[in-house]
Amino acid sequence: MRLAYVVLPDGSDFSVLSAGAGHARSYTAVAPATKSAEIAAAQEAAGTASLGLWGPPCNGGLTLPPPISVAVPPDPVEPVPGPPPVDPPDAGLDPRFRTCGQARVAGYGPYRIGIDPEYLWYDDKDRDGVVCD
């Protein structure tokens, strides 16, 4: 494990300043680090002065509030096939469906812009020039 310290332009150590202001706490993961004692002393001073985490409203309590539950909408469901396709106005075109999903289920598509007249019947949501793909 590699440990690094942030030294500010004035030569002070960010870890020590943060702990001294009550915005961080001393922590030893495996073995004491070079600045462990200095950071712990800064934390102790912040606690004595009731600063940051050691002042109101935390007063040294570092427990987190209970998580907020957020409702997640269900996955979209493929629409149920609707009424039969509308006959196309021009002979030689595929049947026209209400949605691309219905066209795909019936075995039609994909349609490309500038090539297939049926392209204009459907919404190209990703704007890639292909519908019902």
N, CA and C atoms as an extended XYZ file, in Angstrom:
399
Properties=species:S:1:pos:R:3:atomname:S:1:resname:S:1:resid:I:1 pbc="F F F"
N         0.844       -1.163        0.000 N   MET     1
C         0.000        0.000        0.000 CA  MET     1
C         0.898        1.236        0.000 C   MET     1
N         0.525        2.227       -0.798 N   ARG     2
C         1.296        3.450       -0.890 CA  ARG     2
C         0.500        4.573       -0.235 C   ARG     2
N         1.157        5.380        0.566 N   LEU     3
C         0.535        6.489        1.264 CA  LEU     3
C         1.188        7.773        0.803 C   LEU     3
N         0.375        8.789        0.566 N   ALA     4
C         0.912       10.075        0.124 CA  ALA     4
C         0.310       11.185        0.976 C   ALA     4
N         1.037       12.264        1.089 N   TYR     5
C         0.573       13.437        1.828 CA  TYR     5
C         0.493       14.605        0.863 C   TYR     5
N        -0.442       15.510        1.130 N   VAL     6
C        -0.565       16.719        0.319 CA  VAL     6
C         0.066       17.856        1.106 C   VAL     6
N         1.116       18.427        0.534 N   VAL     7
C         1.805       19.546        1.168 CA  VAL     7
C         1.401       20.806        0.421 C   VAL     7
N         0.869       21.764        1.161 N   LEU     8
C         0.397       23.016        0.579 CA  LEU     8
C         1.568       23.948        0.282 C   LEU     8
N         1.360       24.975       -0.568 N   PRO     9
C         2.461       25.872       -0.934 CA  PRO     9
C         3.187       26.502        0.259 C   PRO     9
N         2.482       26.706        1.371 N   ASP    10
C         3.150       27.308        2.534 CA  ASP    10
C         3.912       26.279        3.364 C   ASP    10
N         3.920       25.003        2.919 N   GLY    11
C         4.651       23.954        3.609 CA  GLY    11
C         3.821       23.177        4.614 C   GLY    11
N         2.587       23.590        4.858 N   SER    12
C         1.744       22.880        5.821 CA  SER    12
C         1.166       21.626        5.184 C   SER    12
N         0.806       20.669        6.031 N   ASP    13
C         0.265       19.394        5.567 CA  ASP    13
C        -1.266       19.455        5.579 C   ASP    13
N        -1.890       19.115        4.466 N   PHE    14
C        -3.344       19.181        4.342 CA  PHE    14
C        -4.043       18.254        5.336 C   PHE    14
N        -3.509       17.059        5.564 N   SER    15
C        -4.121       16.103        6.494 CA  SER    15
C        -4.181       16.678        7.908 C   SER    15
N        -3.102       17.295        8.333 N   VAL    16
C        -3.033       17.865        9.676 CA  VAL    16
C        -4.000       19.039        9.791 C   VAL    16
N        -4.022       19.905        8.776 N   LEU    17
C        -4.936       21.059        8.796 CA  LEU    17
C        -6.393       20.610        8.804 C   LEU    17
N        -6.723       19.601        8.001 N   SER    18
C        -8.107       19.106        7.938 CA  SER    18
C        -8.538       18.516        9.271 C   SER    18
N        -7.686       17.711        9.878 N   ALA    19
C        -8.011       17.112       11.176 CA  ALA    19
C        -8.115       18.195       12.247 C   ALA    19
N        -7.250       19.191       12.199 N   GLY    20
C        -7.264       20.277       13.182 CA  GLY    20
C        -8.496       21.157       13.078 C   GLY    20
N        -9.099       21.221       11.882 N   ALA    21
C       -10.326       22.005       11.696 CA  ALA    21
C       -11.565       21.171       11.987 C   ALA    21
N       -11.367       19.888       12.254 N   GLY    22
C       -12.509       19.018       12.529 CA  GLY    22
C       -13.176       18.497       11.273 C   GLY    22
N       -12.502       18.588       10.137 N   HIS    23
C       -13.065       18.135        8.860 CA  HIS    23
C       -12.555       16.763        8.438 C   HIS    23
N       -11.695       16.165        9.226 N   ALA    24
C       -11.162       14.836        8.923 CA  ALA    24
C       -10.806       14.188       10.250 C   ALA    24
N       -10.614       12.883       10.229 N   ARG    25
C       -10.234       12.189       11.450 CA  ARG    25
C        -8.998       11.340       11.201 C   ARG    25
N        -8.304       11.085       12.235 N   SER    26
C        -7.101       10.260       12.167 CA  SER    26
C        -7.522        8.817       11.955 C   SER    26
N        -6.772        8.123       11.123 N   TYR    27
C        -7.094        6.731       10.834 CA  TYR    27
C        -5.809        5.976       10.547 C   TYR    27
N        -5.638        4.846       11.187 N   THR    28
C        -4.474        4.000       10.935 CA  THR    28
C        -4.969        2.687       10.364 C   THR    28
N        -4.625        2.409        9.115 N   ALA    29
C        -5.115        1.219        8.424 CA  ALA    29
C        -4.387       -0.040        8.882 C   ALA    29
N        -3.085       -0.086        8.732 N   VAL    30
C        -2.319       -1.286        9.052 CA  VAL    30
C        -1.267       -0.970       10.108 C   VAL    30
N        -0.397       -0.061        9.794 N   ALA    31
C         0.662        0.336       10.726 CA  ALA    31
C         0.682        1.863       10.776 C   ALA    31
N         1.098        2.435       11.872 N   PRO    32
C         1.137        3.898       11.953 CA  PRO    32
C         1.972        4.494       10.818 C   PRO    32
N         1.439        5.535       10.216 N   ALA    33
C         2.145        6.222        9.135 CA  ALA    33
C         3.032        7.315        9.726 C   ALA    33
N         3.840        7.913        8.894 N   THR    34
C         4.801        8.923        9.330 CA  THR    34
C         4.139       10.045       10.118 C   THR    34
N         2.997       10.490        9.678 N   LYS    35
C         2.350       11.645       10.305 CA  LYS    35
C         1.171       11.271       11.191 C   LYS    35
N         1.023        9.997       11.536 N   SER    36
C        -0.116        9.548       12.344 CA  SER    36
C        -0.247       10.316       13.648 C   SER    36
N         0.853       10.479       14.375 N   ALA    37
C         0.798       11.154       15.680 CA  ALA    37
C         0.403       12.619       15.512 C   ALA    37
N         0.933       13.267       14.506 N   GLU    38
C         0.635       14.686       14.263 CA  GLU    38
C        -0.838       14.875       13.886 C   GLU    38
N        -1.363       13.979       13.044 N   ILE    39
C        -2.775       14.055       12.641 CA  ILE    39
C        -3.673       13.757       13.845 C   ILE    39
N        -3.321       12.753       14.642 N   ALA    40
C        -4.119       12.410       15.826 CA  ALA    40
C        -4.133       13.567       16.821 C   ALA    40
N        -3.005       14.257       17.001 N   ALA    41
C        -2.948       15.407       17.913 CA  ALA    41
C        -3.834       16.539       17.396 C   ALA    41
N        -3.834       16.756       16.077 N   ALA    42
C        -4.688       17.798       15.492 CA  ALA    42
C        -6.161       17.444       15.678 C   ALA    42
N        -6.490       16.166       15.521 N   GLN    43
C        -7.866       15.723       15.738 CA  GLN    43
C        -8.271       15.943       17.197 C   GLN    43
N        -7.386       15.603       18.124 N   GLU    44
C        -7.663       15.780       19.558 CA  GLU    44
C        -7.921       17.252       19.870 C   GLU    44
N        -7.129       18.142       19.274 N   ALA    45
C        -7.313       19.583       19.494 CA  ALA    45
C        -8.664       20.043       18.946 C   ALA    45
N        -9.061       19.516       17.791 N   ALA    46
C       -10.367       19.876       17.219 CA  ALA    46
C       -11.491       19.379       18.118 C   ALA    46
N       -11.340       18.184       18.675 N   GLY    47
C       -12.355       17.650       19.588 CA  GLY    47
C       -12.475       18.489       20.846 C   GLY    47
N       -11.340       18.921       21.407 N   THR    48
C       -11.337       19.755       22.616 CA  THR    48
C       -12.021       21.092       22.345 C   THR    48
N       -11.802       21.633       21.140 N   ALA    49
C       -12.397       22.923       20.770 CA  ALA    49
C       -13.795       22.776       20.171 C   ALA    49
N       -14.319       21.549       20.080 N   SER    50
C       -15.652       21.276       19.478 CA  SER    50
C       -15.763       21.837       18.062 C   SER    50
N       -14.759       21.568       17.254 N   LEU    51
C       -14.755       22.045       15.866 CA  LEU    51
C       -15.240       20.960       14.916 C   LEU    51
N       -15.839       21.366       13.818 N   GLY    52
C       -16.230       20.457       12.733 CA  GLY    52
C       -17.032       19.276       13.209 C   GLY    52
N       -16.538       18.083       12.940 N   LEU    53
C       -17.236       16.850       13.314 CA  LEU    53
C       -17.465       16.736       14.816 C   LEU    53
N       -16.624       17.404       15.600 N   TRP    54
C       -16.714       17.294       17.053 CA  TRP    54
C       -17.539       18.423       17.660 C   TRP    54
N       -18.144       19.252       16.822 N   GLY    55
C       -19.051       20.296       17.294 CA  GLY    55
C       -20.473       19.961       16.884 C   GLY    55
N       -21.422       20.853       17.212 N   PRO    56
C       -22.820       20.594       16.840 CA  PRO    56
C       -22.965       20.547       15.318 C   PRO    56
N       -23.827       19.792       14.734 N   PRO    57
C       -24.750       18.870       15.375 CA  PRO    57
C       -24.167       17.463       15.543 C   PRO    57
N       -22.968       17.208       15.017 N   CYS    58
C       -22.401       15.846       15.073 CA  CYS    58
C       -21.925       15.471       16.471 C   CYS    58
N       -21.214       16.394       17.133 N   ASN    59
C       -20.658       16.148       18.460 CA  ASN    59
C       -19.849       14.853       18.521 C   ASN    59
N       -19.089       14.577       17.454 N   GLY    60
C       -18.230       13.403       17.418 CA  GLY    60
C       -18.904       12.147       16.909 C   GLY    60
N       -20.228       12.184       16.771 N   GLY    61
C       -20.944       11.021       16.238 CA  GLY    61
C       -20.745       10.937       14.733 C   GLY    61
N       -20.199        9.848       14.280 N   LEU    62
C       -19.902        9.722       12.855 CA  LEU    62
C       -20.823        8.738       12.157 C   LEU    62
N       -21.989        8.481       12.749 N   THR    63
C       -22.922        7.566       12.093 CA  THR    63
C       -23.652        8.311       10.991 C   THR    63
N       -23.946        7.608        9.937 N   LEU    64
C       -24.648        8.196        8.803 CA  LEU    64
C       -26.146        8.081        9.000 C   LEU    64
N       -26.909        9.013        8.435 N   PRO    65
C       -28.361        8.889        8.520 CA  PRO    65
C       -28.812        7.673        7.718 C   PRO    65
N       -30.027        7.173        7.997 N   PRO    66
C       -30.503        6.016        7.235 CA  PRO    66
C       -30.608        6.372        5.754 C   PRO    66
N       -30.382        5.399        4.883 N   PRO    67
C       -30.449        5.678        3.447 CA  PRO    67
C       -31.863        6.050        3.022 C   PRO    67
N       -31.927        6.878        2.022 N   ILE    68
C       -33.213        7.287        1.465 CA  ILE    68
C       -33.564        6.305        0.365 C   ILE    68
N       -34.756        5.751        0.435 N   SER    69
C       -35.157        4.818       -0.620 CA  SER    69
C       -35.771        5.613       -1.767 C   SER    69
N       -35.389        5.244       -2.947 N   VAL    70
C       -35.874        5.908       -4.149 CA  VAL    70
C       -36.583        4.870       -4.999 C   VAL    70
N       -37.784        5.200       -5.413 N   ALA    71
C       -38.533        4.273       -6.268 CA  ALA    71
C       -37.902        4.259       -7.657 C   ALA    71
N       -37.633        3.082       -8.146 N   VAL    72
C       -37.061        2.920       -9.481 CA  VAL    72
C       -38.170        2.448      -10.403 C   VAL    72
N       -38.369        3.169      -11.506 N   PRO    73
C       -39.444        2.743      -12.402 CA  PRO    73
C       -39.126        1.373      -13.002 C   PRO    73
N       -40.153        0.591      -13.271 N   PRO    74
C       -39.911       -0.728      -13.862 CA  PRO    74
C       -39.368       -0.603      -15.281 C   PRO    74
N       -38.732       -1.671      -15.728 N   ASP    75
C       -38.238       -1.688      -17.098 CA  ASP    75
C       -39.403       -1.544      -18.057 C   ASP    75
N       -39.192       -0.818      -19.172 N   PRO    76
C       -40.275       -0.676      -20.141 CA  PRO    76
C       -40.665       -2.042      -20.725 C   PRO    76
N       -41.907       -2.194      -20.981 N   VAL    77
C       -42.445       -3.441      -21.526 CA  VAL    77
C       -42.733       -3.222      -23.003 C   VAL    77
N       -42.376       -4.201      -23.808 N   GLU    78
C       -42.665       -4.124      -25.248 CA  GLU    78
C       -44.172       -3.996      -25.416 C   GLU    78
N       -44.626       -3.036      -26.224 N   PRO    79
C       -46.061       -2.858      -26.384 CA  PRO    79
C       -46.732       -4.095      -26.986 C   PRO    79
N       -47.958       -4.305      -26.581 N   VAL    80
C       -48.753       -5.408      -27.110 CA  VAL    80
C       -49.139       -5.054      -28.535 C   VAL    80
N       -49.013       -6.008      -29.461 N   PRO    81
C       -49.387       -5.688      -30.841 CA  PRO    81
C       -50.803       -5.121      -30.900 C   PRO    81
N       -50.937       -4.049      -31.639 N   GLY    82
C       -52.221       -3.359      -31.761 CA  GLY    82
C       -53.019       -3.850      -32.959 C   GLY    82
N       -53.773       -2.945      -33.512 N   PRO    83
C       -54.613       -3.306      -34.649 CA  PRO    83
C       -53.762       -3.702      -35.856 C   PRO    83
N       -54.368       -4.363      -36.829 N   PRO    84
C       -53.609       -4.768      -38.009 CA  PRO    84
C       -53.037       -3.555      -38.738 C   PRO    84
N       -52.004       -3.796      -39.538 N   PRO    85
C       -51.373       -2.671      -40.240 CA  PRO    85
C       -52.326       -1.986      -41.203 C   PRO    85
N       -52.052       -0.708      -41.412 N   VAL    86
C       -52.815        0.077      -42.375 CA  VAL    86
C       -52.218       -0.177      -43.750 C   VAL    86
N       -53.052       -0.360      -44.748 N   ASP    87
C       -52.540       -0.587      -46.094 CA  ASP    87
C       -51.783        0.644      -46.563 C   ASP    87
N       -50.605        0.417      -47.170 N   PRO    88
C       -49.829        1.557      -47.656 CA  PRO    88
C       -50.509        2.210      -48.851 C   PRO    88
N       -50.310        3.536      -48.982 N   PRO    89
C       -50.929        4.232      -50.104 CA  PRO    89
C       -50.333        3.844      -51.447 C   PRO    89
N       -49.049        3.436      -51.463 N   ASP    90
C       -48.384        3.084      -52.714 CA  ASP    90
C       -48.136        1.585      -52.742 C   ASP    90
N       -48.373        0.967      -53.876 N   ALA    91
C       -48.111       -0.468      -54.031 CA  ALA    91
C       -46.609       -0.711      -53.934 C   ALA    91
N       -46.230       -1.872      -53.437 N   GLY    92
C       -44.822       -2.246      -53.350 CA  GLY    92
C       -44.173       -1.889      -52.023 C   GLY    92
N       -44.884       -1.171      -51.160 N   LEU    93
C       -44.318       -0.839      -49.850 CA  LEU    93
C       -44.725       -1.890      -48.832 C   LEU    93
N       -43.943       -2.012      -47.790 N   ASP    94
C       -44.304       -2.906      -46.694 CA  ASP    94
C       -45.558       -2.385      -45.998 C   ASP    94
N       -46.259       -3.242      -45.262 N   PRO    95
C       -47.399       -2.758      -44.496 CA  PRO    95
C       -46.940       -1.722      -43.474 C   PRO    95
N       -47.817       -0.798      -43.130 N   ARG    96
C       -47.481        0.243      -42.157 CA  ARG    96
C       -48.044       -0.158      -40.799 C   ARG    96
N       -47.166       -0.103      -39.766 N   PHE    97
C       -47.550       -0.454      -38.412 CA  PHE    97
C       -47.529        0.794      -37.541 C   PHE    97
N       -48.166        0.698      -36.367 N   ARG    98
C       -48.172        1.849      -35.450 CA  ARG    98
C       -46.791        2.083      -34.849 C   ARG    98
N       -46.020        1.022      -34.616 N   THR    99
C       -44.697        1.148      -33.998 CA  THR    99
C       -43.693        0.257      -34.717 C   THR    99
N       -42.420        0.577      -34.524 N   CYS   100
C       -41.347       -0.262      -35.059 CA  CYS   100
C       -41.386       -1.637      -34.412 C   CYS   100
N       -41.738       -1.694      -33.138 N   GLY   101
C       -41.817       -2.979      -32.454 CA  GLY   101
C       -42.782       -3.914      -33.150 C   GLY   101
N       -43.923       -3.382      -33.559 N   GLN   102
C       -44.910       -4.202      -34.265 CA  GLN   102
C       -44.376       -4.608      -35.641 C   GLN   102
N       -43.678       -3.699      -36.310 N   ALA   103
C       -43.113       -4.023      -37.622 CA  ALA   103
C       -42.071       -5.136      -37.492 C   ALA   103
N       -41.208       -5.044      -36.466 N   ARG   104
C       -40.172       -6.075      -36.275 CA  ARG   104
C       -40.797       -7.430      -35.967 C   ARG   104
N       -41.832       -7.437      -35.107 N   VAL   105
C       -42.493       -8.696      -34.764 CA  VAL   105
C       -43.077       -9.351      -36.016 C   VAL   105
N       -43.568       -8.519      -36.939 N   ALA   106
C       -44.156       -9.033      -38.169 CA  ALA   106
C       -43.095       -9.368      -39.223 C   ALA   106
N       -41.813       -9.105      -38.903 N   GLY   107
C       -40.736       -9.467      -39.820 CA  GLY   107
C       -40.339       -8.369      -40.795 C   GLY   107
N       -40.699       -7.117      -40.530 N   TYR   108
C       -40.356       -6.015      -41.425 CA  TYR   108
C       -39.278       -5.136      -40.809 C   TYR   108
N       -38.568       -4.394      -41.675 N   GLY   109
C       -37.530       -3.477      -41.245 CA  GLY   109
C       -36.180       -4.176      -41.306 C   GLY   109
N       -35.109       -3.527      -41.078 N   PRO   110
C       -34.987       -2.102      -40.821 CA  PRO   110
C       -35.137       -1.271      -42.094 C   PRO   110
N       -35.395        0.033      -41.894 N   TYR   111
C       -35.570        0.967      -43.008 CA  TYR   111
C       -34.519        2.060      -42.890 C   TYR   111
N       -33.886        2.387      -44.029 N   ARG   112
C       -32.804        3.376      -44.056 CA  ARG   112
C       -33.260        4.652      -44.746 C   ARG   112
N       -32.805        5.779      -44.193 N   ILE   113
C       -33.148        7.087      -44.743 CA  ILE   113
C       -32.606        7.199      -46.166 C   ILE   113
N       -33.423        7.743      -47.048 N   GLY   114
C       -33.022        7.941      -48.436 CA  GLY   114
C       -33.078        6.690      -49.288 C   GLY   114
N       -33.329        5.527      -48.684 N   ILE   115
C       -33.384        4.272      -49.433 CA  ILE   115
C       -34.777        3.666      -49.358 C   ILE   115
N       -35.304        3.573      -48.149 N   ASP   116
C       -36.611        2.946      -47.935 CA  ASP   116
C       -37.658        4.015      -47.627 C   ASP   116
N       -38.727        4.113      -48.462 N   PRO   117
C       -39.777        5.104      -48.194 CA  PRO   117
C       -40.427        4.891      -46.817 C   PRO   117
N       -40.415        3.647      -46.325 N   GLU   118
C       -41.029        3.346      -45.034 CA  GLU   118
C       -40.308        4.047      -43.876 C   GLU   118
N       -39.062        4.478      -44.086 N   TYR   119
C       -38.300        5.177      -43.047 CA  TYR   119
C       -39.096        6.357      -42.485 C   TYR   119
N       -39.798        7.070      -43.336 N   LEU   120
C       -40.527        8.269      -42.920 CA  LEU   120
C       -41.724        7.962      -42.030 C   LEU   120
N       -42.148        6.723      -41.957 N   TRP   121
C       -43.313        6.361      -41.152 CA  TRP   121
C       -42.982        6.255      -39.672 C   TRP   121
N       -41.703        6.090      -39.328 N   TYR   122
C       -41.314        5.791      -37.954 CA  TYR   122
C       -40.346        6.843      -37.415 C   TYR   122
N       -40.217        6.907      -36.085 N   ASP   123
C       -39.369        7.887      -35.420 CA  ASP   123
C       -37.959        7.328      -35.255 C   ASP   123
N       -36.970        8.023      -35.820 N   ASP   124
C       -35.571        7.631      -35.688 CA  ASP   124
C       -35.019        8.267      -34.410 C   ASP   124
N       -35.280        7.634      -33.270 N   LYS   125
C       -34.953        8.202      -31.965 CA  LYS   125
C       -33.456        8.435      -31.760 C   LYS   125
N       -32.618        7.531      -32.260 N   ASP   126
C       -31.176        7.714      -32.074 CA  ASP   126
C       -30.536        8.455      -33.243 C   ASP   126
N       -31.349        8.866      -34.192 N   ARG   127
C       -30.907        9.694      -35.334 CA  ARG   127
C       -29.706        9.114      -36.054 C   ARG   127
N       -29.743        7.785      -36.261 N   ASP   128
C       -28.637        7.154      -36.967 CA  ASP   128
C       -28.990        6.838      -38.420 C   ASP   128
N       -30.172        7.285      -38.869 N   GLY   129
C       -30.569        7.073      -40.245 CA  GLY   129
C       -31.203        5.717      -40.495 C   GLY   129
N       -31.475        4.966      -39.428 N   VAL   130
C       -32.093        3.641      -39.550 CA  VAL   130
C       -33.200        3.545      -38.512 C   VAL   130
N       -34.374        3.056      -38.953 N   VAL   131
C       -35.488        2.812      -38.016 CA  VAL   131
C       -35.859        1.352      -38.056 C   VAL   131
N       -36.506        0.913      -37.009 N   CYS   132
C       -36.970       -0.474      -36.899 CA  CYS   132
C       -35.813       -1.460      -36.996 C   CYS   132
N       -34.662       -1.086      -36.420 N   ASP   133
C       -33.501       -1.967      -36.463 CA  ASP   133
C       -33.371       -2.778      -35.204 C   ASP   133
